[in-house]
Amino acid sequence: MAVLKRPTLLIVILGLPLAVTLALAFATKRMTYENLLVRVLGSCETMANASVICTDKTGTLTTNEMTVVAGSVGIHAKFVRHLGKNSSRTNAEETEKSGSGTEVTRRHHQDFSIDQAQLSATLSPQLQDLFNEAIAVNSTAFQDVDPESGKVIFIGSKTETALLQFAQELGWKDFKQTRDAAQAIQMIPFSSERKAMGVVVELASGGYRGYFQGASEILAKRSTKHIVVHQDGNYPDHIETQEIDELANENISRTIIFYANQTLRTIALCYRDFESSPPSGMSTDESGDVPYEALAQELTLIGLTGIEDPLRKGVREAVTKCHLAGVTVKMSTGDNVLTARSIATQCGIFTKGGIIVEGPVFRQLSQSEMIEIVPRLQVLARSSPEDKKILVETLKDDR
């Protein structure tokens, strides 16, 4: 009996799409072992032709395990985690030459350094409660049991969990108890556009208070006062504040730059008191809320926190391999220019001749200007999701 060959050939032809799909699926599975998640099977094949990699910073180049390691309460009390080992993380002793150019003097003579663990012993109970409320109330993070370790951990935004962990380590009031006691009137969720979030609460003593946290250089510009911290621990029975004058403003700016140059993400915490809700003279929107821009004015600065997010192991080596293969790496992050530059330099992404641009500046460029600079653009700082989209689309148009 003759054997027909045609059905066998037909089976092979019909099996080809399935074979390709299986091959790509196996490739995708192998890539997950390298912590690479592929959502589209076809990308395994097309990635071989990639010439540019656009990467985020947090959780990609870094471990996304954030910890408060330094900061400033008010503008003079500079605290550092394990001060004895990390004395270089405080700028309280910063000096400058006098007018003659020979004599060296303290730049801000009222600044002083303390170990982070000693904050509770330095701050008055009123300041501790204020700082703690600014962290606990203006947050959506919570605690739950880690299924892997069985330990109770904070879950939520890594920035918020870092601040909550910071308050817990200092032995301040439980965040849930503090949050539940607060009567929230208006919530202002974090926005990548304004780089800040806030909440307005009703005070038990009467009146209302707005708490704000976000990018330091942005909220610092909206602040007109700062709280006062006394090194000797002698406090009045109320929260003392001072106007932010030119010298204080310089102190704040230098501190932000100082932390950013150490690759620390700087977060400012501020508040503002109101007599009524909505505040007198402020209009509301359709939902009855007061716009953020109106609320976040004339703030009082509580403090600045420097949050560390270490680089992942092997990141620099991976970037070097990309460069050797002819693949350009560009970093896009919401951090400020100084922090972004410092991280990108450590990773080997920012090199001589490269360009760093802020998102608000980048999005205002014309299409021809974007196409002109994207080949040398290595870091896009203070970027929003829309800025990242524009960058990718411009790179495609530049082919």
HUNORRA-V712395 format. One record per residue. RES is the residue in one letter. SS is DSSP state (~ for helix, > for strand, _ for the rest). PSI is psi in degrees with one decimal (999 if undefined). D_FIRST is the distance of its C-alpha to the first C-alpha in Angstrom with 2 decimals. Layout:
res=RES ss=SS psi=PSI d_first=D_FIRST
res=RES ss=SS psi=PSI d_first=D_FIRST
//
This chain:
res=M ss=_ psi=131.6 d_first=0.00
res=A ss=_ psi=142.9 d_first=3.79
res=V ss=_ psi=125.3 d_first=6.51
res=L ss=_ psi=130.2 d_first=9.54
res=K ss=_ psi=-28.1 d_first=12.73
res=R ss=~ psi=-44.5 d_first=15.25
res=P ss=~ psi=-37.4 d_first=15.66
res=T ss=~ psi=-44.2 d_first=16.41
res=L ss=~ psi=-37.5 d_first=18.94
res=L ss=~ psi=-38.9 d_first=20.42
res=I ss=~ psi=-41.1 d_first=21.05
res=V ss=~ psi=-44.2 d_first=22.81
res=I ss=~ psi=-43.5 d_first=24.95
res=L ss=~ psi=-25.7 d_first=25.93
res=G ss=~ psi=-11.3 d_first=26.81
res=L ss=~ psi=-49.1 d_first=29.18
res=P ss=~ psi=-38.9 d_first=32.19
res=L ss=~ psi=-39.4 d_first=31.82
res=A ss=~ psi=-40.7 d_first=31.65
res=V ss=~ psi=-42.8 d_first=34.80
res=T ss=~ psi=-43.0 d_first=36.55
res=L ss=~ psi=-40.2 d_first=35.84
res=A ss=~ psi=-43.0 d_first=37.08
res=L ss=~ psi=-35.9 d_first=40.24
res=A ss=~ psi=-41.9 d_first=40.76
res=F ss=~ psi=-40.0 d_first=40.66
res=A ss=~ psi=-40.8 d_first=43.12
res=T ss=~ psi=-42.6 d_first=45.35
res=K ss=~ psi=-39.8 d_first=45.39
res=R ss=~ psi=-33.7 d_first=46.32
res=M ss=~ psi=-27.1 d_first=49.13
res=T ss=~ psi=-26.7 d_first=50.61
res=Y ss=_ psi=-20.7 d_first=51.28
res=E ss=_ psi=17.1 d_first=53.57
res=N ss=_ psi=32.9 d_first=55.29
res=L ss=_ psi=114.1 d_first=53.70
res=L ss=_ psi=118.3 d_first=52.63
res=V ss=_ psi=120.0 d_first=50.08
res=R ss=_ psi=-27.4 d_first=49.91
res=V ss=_ psi=120.2 d_first=47.49
res=L ss=_ psi=-40.0 d_first=44.22
res=G ss=_ psi=-20.8 d_first=44.18
res=S ss=~ psi=-22.7 d_first=47.51
res=C ss=~ psi=-34.6 d_first=45.98
res=E ss=~ psi=-41.8 d_first=44.44
res=T ss=~ psi=-18.7 d_first=47.47
res=M ss=~ psi=-22.8 d_first=50.04
res=A ss=~ psi=-20.6 d_first=49.27
res=N ss=~ psi=5.3 d_first=51.02
res=A ss=_ psi=138.3 d_first=54.11
res=S ss=_ psi=-14.3 d_first=57.41
res=V ss=> psi=137.0 d_first=59.86
res=I ss=> psi=122.5 d_first=60.05
res=C ss=> psi=119.5 d_first=62.49
res=T ss=> psi=145.4 d_first=63.46
res=D ss=_ psi=172.1 d_first=65.80
res=K ss=_ psi=-60.0 d_first=68.30
res=T ss=_ psi=123.3 d_first=68.73
res=G ss=_ psi=-11.2 d_first=65.90
res=T ss=_ psi=-59.4 d_first=63.93
res=L ss=_ psi=-26.0 d_first=66.27
res=T ss=> psi=171.0 d_first=68.46
res=T ss=_ psi=-13.2 d_first=67.84
res=N ss=_ psi=32.6 d_first=69.13
res=E ss=_ psi=90.0 d_first=71.39
res=M ss=_ psi=142.6 d_first=74.78
res=T ss=> psi=136.0 d_first=78.15
res=V ss=> psi=118.1 d_first=81.70
res=V ss=> psi=-9.4 d_first=83.28
res=A ss=> psi=168.2 d_first=86.35
res=G ss=> psi=-176.3 d_first=88.34
res=S ss=> psi=127.4 d_first=91.72
res=V ss=> psi=126.2 d_first=93.63
res=G ss=_ psi=-132.7 d_first=95.90
res=I ss=_ psi=-10.0 d_first=96.28
res=H ss=_ psi=-29.8 d_first=98.22
res=A ss=> psi=100.5 d_first=96.58
res=K ss=> psi=112.9 d_first=93.67
res=F ss=> psi=150.6 d_first=91.56
res=V ss=> psi=135.7 d_first=88.96
res=R ss=_ psi=122.1 d_first=86.54
res=H ss=_ psi=64.7 d_first=87.81
res=L ss=_ psi=-39.1 d_first=90.59
res=G ss=_ psi=-36.9 d_first=91.56
res=K ss=_ psi=-20.0 d_first=88.19
res=N ss=_ psi=45.9 d_first=87.59
res=S ss=~ psi=-21.0 d_first=91.03
res=S ss=~ psi=-6.5 d_first=89.49
res=R ss=~ psi=9.6 d_first=88.05
res=T ss=_ psi=140.9 d_first=91.47
res=N ss=_ psi=21.3 d_first=93.52
res=A ss=_ psi=-28.7 d_first=96.70
res=E ss=_ psi=14.3 d_first=98.36
res=E ss=_ psi=134.7 d_first=97.42
res=T ss=> psi=168.1 d_first=100.28
res=E ss=> psi=158.9 d_first=101.47
res=K ss=> psi=145.5 d_first=104.18
res=S ss=_ psi=-179.2 d_first=107.42
res=G ss=_ psi=-32.5 d_first=108.92
res=S ss=_ psi=-16.2 d_first=110.51
res=G ss=_ psi=0.8 d_first=107.14
res=T ss=_ psi=-42.6 d_first=108.36
res=E ss=_ psi=134.2 d_first=108.75
res=V ss=> psi=128.8 d_first=105.62
res=T ss=> psi=159.5 d_first=105.68
res=R ss=> psi=133.5 d_first=103.38
res=R ss=_ psi=-46.1 d_first=101.56
res=H ss=_ psi=95.0 d_first=101.67
res=H ss=_ psi=-16.5 d_first=104.32
res=Q ss=_ psi=-9.8 d_first=103.58
res=D ss=_ psi=145.9 d_first=99.98
res=F ss=> psi=154.7 d_first=99.28
res=S ss=> psi=142.4 d_first=96.28
res=I ss=> psi=153.5 d_first=95.28
res=D ss=> psi=141.0 d_first=92.44
res=Q ss=~ psi=-34.7 d_first=89.95
res=A ss=~ psi=-16.6 d_first=90.56
res=Q ss=~ psi=6.7 d_first=94.26
res=L ss=~ psi=-43.7 d_first=93.78
res=S ss=~ psi=-32.2 d_first=94.73
res=A ss=~ psi=-19.1 d_first=97.95
res=T ss=~ psi=-37.3 d_first=98.82
res=L ss=_ psi=147.6 d_first=98.03
res=S ss=_ psi=159.8 d_first=100.17
res=P ss=~ psi=-36.3 d_first=98.63
res=Q ss=~ psi=-41.3 d_first=98.75
res=L ss=~ psi=-38.0 d_first=96.80
res=Q ss=~ psi=-45.6 d_first=94.26
res=D ss=~ psi=-40.5 d_first=93.66
res=L ss=~ psi=-48.7 d_first=93.43
res=F ss=~ psi=-44.6 d_first=90.90
res=N ss=~ psi=-42.0 d_first=88.88
res=E ss=~ psi=-38.6 d_first=88.84
res=A ss=~ psi=-29.5 d_first=87.77
res=I ss=~ psi=-50.1 d_first=84.71
res=A ss=~ psi=-43.7 d_first=83.87
res=V ss=_ psi=-38.0 d_first=84.60
res=N ss=_ psi=58.3 d_first=82.97
res=S ss=_ psi=150.0 d_first=79.54
res=T ss=_ psi=3.1 d_first=76.50
res=A ss=_ psi=157.6 d_first=75.19
res=F ss=> psi=175.3 d_first=75.16
res=Q ss=> psi=144.3 d_first=74.63
res=D ss=> psi=170.6 d_first=71.67
res=V ss=> psi=128.6 d_first=70.08
res=D ss=_ psi=119.4 d_first=67.66
res=P ss=_ psi=-23.6 d_first=64.53
res=E ss=_ psi=-49.4 d_first=63.96
res=S ss=_ psi=-21.5 d_first=67.50
res=G ss=_ psi=4.7 d_first=68.99
res=K ss=_ psi=154.9 d_first=72.04
res=V ss=> psi=122.1 d_first=73.71
res=I ss=> psi=165.0 d_first=73.21
res=F ss=> psi=138.5 d_first=74.04
res=I ss=> psi=134.1 d_first=71.21
res=G ss=_ psi=-158.5 d_first=71.39
res=S ss=_ psi=131.8 d_first=72.34
res=K ss=~ psi=-30.9 d_first=72.76
res=T ss=~ psi=-44.8 d_first=76.09
res=E ss=~ psi=-41.7 d_first=77.39
res=T ss=~ psi=-32.6 d_first=76.19
res=A ss=~ psi=-40.7 d_first=77.90
res=L ss=~ psi=-40.4 d_first=81.17
res=L ss=~ psi=-38.8 d_first=80.88
res=Q ss=~ psi=-38.0 d_first=80.22
res=F ss=~ psi=-47.0 d_first=83.26
res=A ss=~ psi=-37.1 d_first=85.48
res=Q ss=~ psi=-41.2 d_first=84.15
res=E ss=~ psi=-28.9 d_first=84.89
res=L ss=_ psi=-4.6 d_first=88.45
res=G ss=_ psi=22.3 d_first=88.91
res=W ss=_ psi=170.8 d_first=89.60
res=K ss=_ psi=145.4 d_first=89.23
res=D ss=_ psi=133.5 d_first=85.78
res=F ss=~ psi=-38.6 d_first=83.83
res=K ss=~ psi=-41.0 d_first=82.66
res=Q ss=~ psi=-41.8 d_first=86.18
res=T ss=~ psi=-42.0 d_first=87.51
res=R ss=~ psi=-42.3 d_first=84.84
res=D ss=~ psi=-29.6 d_first=85.24
res=A ss=~ psi=-18.1 d_first=89.02
res=A ss=_ psi=135.4 d_first=88.71
res=Q ss=> psi=92.3 d_first=88.89
res=A ss=> psi=128.9 d_first=86.51
res=I ss=> psi=-38.6 d_first=87.57
res=Q ss=> psi=133.3 d_first=85.14
res=M ss=> psi=135.5 d_first=82.06
res=I ss=> psi=98.2 d_first=81.14
res=P ss=> psi=158.4 d_first=77.62
res=F ss=> psi=139.5 d_first=76.83
res=S ss=> psi=132.2 d_first=75.93
res=S ss=_ psi=-18.6 d_first=74.53
res=E ss=_ psi=-46.5 d_first=76.75
res=R ss=_ psi=-12.3 d_first=80.04
res=K ss=_ psi=37.4 d_first=78.94
res=A ss=> psi=165.2 d_first=80.91
res=M ss=> psi=165.3 d_first=80.97
res=G ss=> psi=169.8 d_first=83.81
res=V ss=> psi=142.3 d_first=85.11
res=V ss=> psi=128.3 d_first=88.40
res=V ss=> psi=156.4 d_first=89.90
res=E ss=> psi=129.1 d_first=92.99
res=L ss=_ psi=143.6 d_first=95.48
res=A ss=_ psi=-28.5 d_first=97.14
res=S ss=_ psi=-3.7 d_first=100.45
res=G ss=_ psi=146.3 d_first=100.10
res=G ss=_ psi=-173.1 d_first=98.57
res=Y ss=> psi=156.7 d_first=95.09
res=R ss=> psi=136.4 d_first=93.36
res=G ss=> psi=129.3 d_first=90.38
res=Y ss=> psi=136.9 d_first=88.38
res=F ss=> psi=140.9 d_first=86.33
res=Q ss=> psi=146.7 d_first=84.07
res=G ss=> psi=-161.0 d_first=82.08
res=A ss=> psi=127.8 d_first=82.19
res=S ss=~ psi=-46.1 d_first=85.53
res=E ss=~ psi=-22.4 d_first=86.47
res=I ss=~ psi=-49.9 d_first=85.89
res=L ss=~ psi=-29.3 d_first=87.74
res=A ss=~ psi=-35.3 d_first=90.52
res=K ss=~ psi=-22.6 d_first=91.39
res=R ss=_ psi=0.2 d_first=91.73
res=S ss=> psi=137.8 d_first=94.09
res=T ss=> psi=-12.6 d_first=97.87
res=K ss=> psi=165.2 d_first=98.87
res=H ss=> psi=151.9 d_first=97.77
res=I ss=> psi=155.5 d_first=98.61
res=V ss=_ psi=130.8 d_first=101.17
res=V ss=_ psi=130.4 d_first=100.49
res=H ss=_ psi=127.2 d_first=103.41
res=Q ss=_ psi=-31.7 d_first=102.88
res=D ss=_ psi=-6.3 d_first=105.82
res=G ss=_ psi=6.2 d_first=104.34
res=N ss=_ psi=108.7 d_first=107.39
res=Y ss=_ psi=150.2 d_first=106.14
res=P ss=_ psi=177.1 d_first=107.85
res=D ss=_ psi=17.5 d_first=106.73
res=H ss=_ psi=168.7 d_first=104.56
res=I ss=_ psi=121.0 d_first=101.83
res=E ss=_ psi=136.7 d_first=103.56
res=T ss=> psi=160.0 d_first=102.23
res=Q ss=> psi=154.1 d_first=103.29
res=E ss=> psi=146.2 d_first=102.70
res=I ss=_ psi=101.4 d_first=100.18
res=D ss=_ psi=-170.0 d_first=102.41
res=E ss=~ psi=-41.4 d_first=101.55
res=L ss=~ psi=-41.7 d_first=101.69
res=A ss=~ psi=-39.3 d_first=99.50
res=N ss=~ psi=-38.7 d_first=96.98
res=E ss=~ psi=-39.8 d_first=96.83
res=N ss=~ psi=-45.2 d_first=96.32
res=I ss=~ psi=-47.0 d_first=93.37
res=S ss=~ psi=-43.1 d_first=91.75
res=R ss=~ psi=-36.6 d_first=92.19
res=T ss=~ psi=-42.7 d_first=90.76
res=I ss=~ psi=-45.5 d_first=87.63
res=I ss=~ psi=-40.2 d_first=87.15
res=F ss=~ psi=-46.3 d_first=87.88
res=Y ss=~ psi=-40.8 d_first=85.14
res=A ss=~ psi=-36.7 d_first=82.64
res=N ss=_ psi=-14.7 d_first=83.12
res=Q ss=_ psi=17.8 d_first=82.10
res=T ss=_ psi=24.5 d_first=78.79
res=L ss=_ psi=137.6 d_first=80.11
res=R ss=> psi=123.0 d_first=79.31
res=T ss=> psi=124.6 d_first=82.69
res=I ss=> psi=129.9 d_first=83.07
res=A ss=> psi=144.2 d_first=86.40
res=L ss=> psi=127.4 d_first=87.69
res=C ss=> psi=167.4 d_first=90.37
res=Y ss=> psi=165.4 d_first=92.13
res=R ss=> psi=132.3 d_first=94.39
res=D ss=> psi=144.1 d_first=96.68
res=F ss=> psi=149.5 d_first=97.28
res=E ss=_ psi=-28.3 d_first=99.96
res=S ss=_ psi=168.8 d_first=97.85
res=S ss=_ psi=116.9 d_first=94.29
res=P ss=_ psi=154.9 d_first=93.52
res=P ss=_ psi=146.0 d_first=95.98
res=S ss=_ psi=132.3 d_first=98.90
res=G ss=_ psi=-0.1 d_first=98.30
res=M ss=_ psi=131.9 d_first=94.50
res=S ss=_ psi=160.4 d_first=92.30
res=T ss=> psi=161.4 d_first=89.15
res=D ss=_ psi=-167.7 d_first=85.79
res=E ss=_ psi=-29.0 d_first=84.17
res=S ss=_ psi=-0.1 d_first=83.18
res=G ss=_ psi=6.3 d_first=86.76
res=D ss=_ psi=149.3 d_first=86.03
res=V ss=> psi=133.6 d_first=88.13
res=P ss=_ psi=145.5 d_first=86.22
res=Y ss=~ psi=-42.3 d_first=85.57
res=E ss=~ psi=-32.7 d_first=87.48
res=A ss=~ psi=-37.8 d_first=90.61
res=L ss=~ psi=-42.6 d_first=90.39
res=A ss=_ psi=61.0 d_first=89.60
res=Q ss=_ psi=152.4 d_first=92.94
res=E ss=_ psi=47.5 d_first=96.01
res=L ss=> psi=161.2 d_first=94.08
res=T ss=> psi=122.5 d_first=95.50
res=L ss=> psi=120.8 d_first=93.50
res=I ss=> psi=-45.8 d_first=92.89
res=G ss=> psi=175.2 d_first=91.08
res=L ss=> psi=142.1 d_first=88.26
res=T ss=> psi=135.1 d_first=85.43
res=G ss=> psi=114.5 d_first=83.42
res=I ss=> psi=127.1 d_first=79.89
res=E ss=> psi=135.9 d_first=77.77
res=D ss=_ psi=95.6 d_first=73.98
res=P ss=_ psi=152.9 d_first=72.87
res=L ss=> psi=148.5 d_first=70.22
res=R ss=_ psi=150.1 d_first=66.82
res=K ss=_ psi=136.9 d_first=66.18
res=G ss=_ psi=0.4 d_first=64.34
res=V ss=~ psi=-48.1 d_first=65.05
res=R ss=~ psi=-41.5 d_first=67.01
res=E ss=~ psi=-39.0 d_first=64.39
res=A ss=~ psi=-40.5 d_first=61.64
res=V ss=~ psi=-39.8 d_first=63.72
res=T ss=~ psi=-42.4 d_first=64.32
res=K ss=~ psi=-38.4 d_first=60.58
res=C ss=~ psi=-45.0 d_first=60.07
res=H ss=~ psi=-40.7 d_first=62.78
res=L ss=~ psi=-30.0 d_first=61.32
res=A ss=_ psi=0.8 d_first=57.96
res=G ss=_ psi=17.0 d_first=59.77
res=V ss=_ psi=125.1 d_first=59.56
res=T ss=> psi=139.3 d_first=62.84
res=V ss=> psi=127.5 d_first=63.92
res=K ss=> psi=134.7 d_first=66.20
res=M ss=> psi=132.2 d_first=67.87
res=S ss=> psi=124.7 d_first=68.82
res=T ss=_ psi=159.1 d_first=71.11
res=G ss=_ psi=-7.1 d_first=73.72
res=D ss=_ psi=162.3 d_first=76.20
res=N ss=_ psi=171.3 d_first=79.24
res=V ss=~ psi=-43.5 d_first=79.33
res=L ss=~ psi=-45.2 d_first=81.01
res=T ss=~ psi=-43.8 d_first=78.71
res=A ss=~ psi=-42.4 d_first=75.63
res=R ss=~ psi=-42.1 d_first=76.91
res=S ss=~ psi=-45.9 d_first=77.68
res=I ss=~ psi=-46.1 d_first=74.24
res=A ss=~ psi=-34.7 d_first=72.46
res=T ss=~ psi=-43.3 d_first=74.55
res=Q ss=~ psi=-37.7 d_first=73.68
res=C ss=~ psi=-17.3 d_first=69.96
res=G ss=_ psi=9.0 d_first=70.21
res=I ss=_ psi=-43.1 d_first=69.24
res=F ss=_ psi=118.3 d_first=72.67
res=T ss=_ psi=173.1 d_first=73.51
res=K ss=_ psi=131.3 d_first=76.13
res=G ss=_ psi=-6.6 d_first=75.94
res=G ss=_ psi=165.7 d_first=74.04
res=I ss=> psi=138.1 d_first=75.18
res=I ss=> psi=128.4 d_first=75.87
res=V ss=> psi=142.9 d_first=76.26
res=E ss=> psi=146.8 d_first=77.09
res=G ss=~ psi=-49.0 d_first=74.91
res=P ss=~ psi=-31.4 d_first=77.77
res=V ss=~ psi=-43.3 d_first=78.53
res=F ss=~ psi=-43.9 d_first=74.92
res=R ss=_ psi=-16.1 d_first=74.17
res=Q ss=_ psi=-8.8 d_first=77.23
res=L ss=_ psi=153.8 d_first=76.03
res=S ss=_ psi=165.7 d_first=74.73
res=Q ss=~ psi=-40.7 d_first=71.09
res=S ss=~ psi=-37.0 d_first=72.09
res=E ss=~ psi=-39.4 d_first=74.20
res=M ss=~ psi=-46.6 d_first=71.38
res=I ss=~ psi=-30.7 d_first=68.96
res=E ss=~ psi=-36.6 d_first=71.67
res=I ss=~ psi=-21.1 d_first=72.28
res=V ss=_ psi=-30.4 d_first=68.90
res=P ss=_ psi=-32.0 d_first=67.77
res=R ss=_ psi=-6.4 d_first=70.80
res=L ss=> psi=122.1 d_first=70.94
res=Q ss=> psi=-26.0 d_first=70.24
res=V ss=> psi=128.3 d_first=71.83
res=L ss=> psi=104.8 d_first=72.16
res=A ss=> psi=163.3 d_first=74.82
res=R ss=_ psi=43.8 d_first=76.08
res=S ss=_ psi=148.5 d_first=72.89
res=S ss=_ psi=168.2 d_first=71.59
res=P ss=~ psi=-36.0 d_first=67.95
res=E ss=~ psi=-37.9 d_first=68.55
res=D ss=~ psi=-40.3 d_first=69.81
res=K ss=~ psi=-39.8 d_first=66.62
res=K ss=~ psi=-43.6 d_first=64.54
res=I ss=~ psi=-40.8 d_first=66.69
res=L ss=~ psi=-46.8 d_first=66.26
res=V ss=~ psi=-43.6 d_first=62.45
res=E ss=~ psi=-37.7 d_first=62.39
res=T ss=~ psi=-38.4 d_first=64.85
res=L ss=~ psi=-37.6 d_first=62.74
res=K ss=~ psi=-39.8 d_first=59.75
res=D ss=~ psi=-23.4 d_first=61.94
res=D ss=_ psi=-2.7 d_first=63.22
res=R ss=_ psi=999 d_first=59.84
//
